[in-house]
Amino acid sequence: MSKHRISNNLRKLRFHHNEMTQQQLADKVGVTRQTIAAIEKGKYSPSLELAFRMAQIFNVPLEEVFSYDNGRVGER
């Protein structure tokens, strides 16, 4: 069984948005700083609603914040 993984660009996006802190992002989307840290480290996958809120904060498409790797080469 292959491992599925959601990766993210949150740290990079925060840096490019006036070096936003994890706490500032957490406050904007309504979660704790620990939740943001866990998402950034790949230890927690956000709800779809939270993922969309994050994309809106950075004014980018969802695919620029999160990506999904199903572990299969050449398949979508």
C-alpha positions as a Markdown table, in Angstrom:
| # | Residue | x | y | z |
|---|---|---|---|---|
| 1 | Met | 0.0 | 0.0 | 0.0 |
| 2 | Ser | 1.5 | 3.4 | -1.0 |
| 3 | Lys | 1.6 | 6.3 | 1.4 |
| 4 | His | -0.4 | 9.3 | 0.4 |
| 5 | Arg | 0.9 | 12.7 | 1.4 |
| 6 | Ile | -0.3 | 16.2 | 1.4 |
| 7 | Ser | 2.5 | 18.7 | 1.2 |
| 8 | Asn | 2.3 | 22.5 | 1.6 |
| 9 | Asn | 4.0 | 25.8 | 0.9 |
| 10 | Leu | 2.8 | 27.6 | 4.0 |
| 11 | Arg | 6.1 | 28.6 | 5.3 |
| 12 | Lys | 7.2 | 30.0 | 1.9 |
| 13 | Leu | 3.9 | 31.8 | 1.5 |
| 14 | Arg | 4.1 | 33.3 | 5.0 |
| 15 | Phe | 7.6 | 34.5 | 4.3 |
| 16 | His | 6.6 | 36.2 | 1.1 |
| 17 | His | 3.6 | 37.9 | 2.8 |
| 18 | Asn | 5.5 | 40.3 | 5.0 |
| 19 | Glu | 7.1 | 37.4 | 7.0 |
| 20 | Met | 3.8 | 36.6 | 8.5 |
| 21 | Thr | 4.2 | 34.5 | 11.7 |
| 22 | Gln | 2.4 | 31.3 | 12.4 |
| 23 | Gln | 0.4 | 33.1 | 15.1 |
| 24 | Gln | -0.7 | 35.8 | 12.6 |
| 25 | Leu | -1.8 | 33.2 | 10.1 |
| 26 | Ala | -3.6 | 31.2 | 12.9 |
| 27 | Asp | -5.4 | 34.3 | 14.0 |
| 28 | Lys | -6.6 | 35.1 | 10.4 |
| 29 | Val | -8.0 | 31.6 | 9.8 |
| 30 | Gly | -9.3 | 30.9 | 13.3 |
| 31 | Val | -7.0 | 28.1 | 14.6 |
| 32 | Thr | -4.1 | 27.8 | 17.1 |
| 33 | Arg | -0.5 | 28.4 | 16.2 |
| 34 | Gln | 0.1 | 24.8 | 17.1 |
| 35 | Thr | -2.3 | 23.7 | 14.4 |
| 36 | Ile | -0.4 | 25.9 | 11.8 |
| 37 | Ala | 2.9 | 24.4 | 13.0 |
| 38 | Ala | 1.5 | 20.8 | 12.7 |
| 39 | Ile | 0.2 | 21.5 | 9.2 |
| 40 | Glu | 3.5 | 23.0 | 8.0 |
| 41 | Lys | 5.4 | 19.9 | 9.3 |
| 42 | Gly | 3.0 | 17.6 | 7.6 |
| 43 | Lys | 1.8 | 16.1 | 10.8 |
| 44 | Tyr | -1.8 | 17.2 | 10.3 |
| 45 | Ser | -4.0 | 17.7 | 7.2 |
| 46 | Pro | -6.3 | 20.6 | 7.4 |
| 47 | Ser | -10.0 | 20.4 | 6.6 |
| 48 | Leu | -11.0 | 21.5 | 3.2 |
| 49 | Glu | -12.6 | 24.6 | 4.6 |
| 50 | Leu | -9.4 | 25.6 | 6.4 |
| 51 | Ala | -7.3 | 24.9 | 3.3 |
| 52 | Phe | -9.5 | 27.2 | 1.3 |
| 53 | Arg | -9.4 | 29.9 | 4.0 |
| 54 | Met | -5.6 | 29.7 | 3.9 |
| 55 | Ala | -5.5 | 30.1 | 0.1 |
| 56 | Gln | -7.8 | 33.1 | 0.3 |
| 57 | Ile | -5.5 | 34.7 | 2.9 |
| 58 | Phe | -2.6 | 34.5 | 0.5 |
| 59 | Asn | -4.8 | 35.3 | -2.5 |
| 60 | Val | -3.6 | 32.2 | -4.4 |
| 61 | Pro | -5.2 | 29.1 | -5.8 |
| 62 | Leu | -5.5 | 26.1 | -3.4 |
| 63 | Glu | -3.0 | 24.2 | -5.5 |
| 64 | Glu | -0.3 | 26.8 | -4.7 |
| 65 | Val | -0.8 | 26.2 | -1.0 |
| 66 | Phe | -1.3 | 22.4 | -0.9 |
| 67 | Ser | -0.4 | 19.5 | -3.2 |
| 68 | Tyr | -1.2 | 15.8 | -3.0 |
| 69 | Asp | 1.2 | 13.0 | -3.8 |
| 70 | Asn | -0.5 | 9.6 | -4.2 |
| 71 | Gly | 2.9 | 7.8 | -4.5 |
| 72 | Arg | 2.3 | 6.7 | -8.0 |
| 73 | Val | 4.6 | 7.8 | -10.8 |
| 74 | Gly | 2.9 | 8.9 | -14.0 |
| 75 | Glu | -0.7 | 8.7 | -12.8 |
| 76 | Arg | -3.1 | 11.5 | -11.8 |
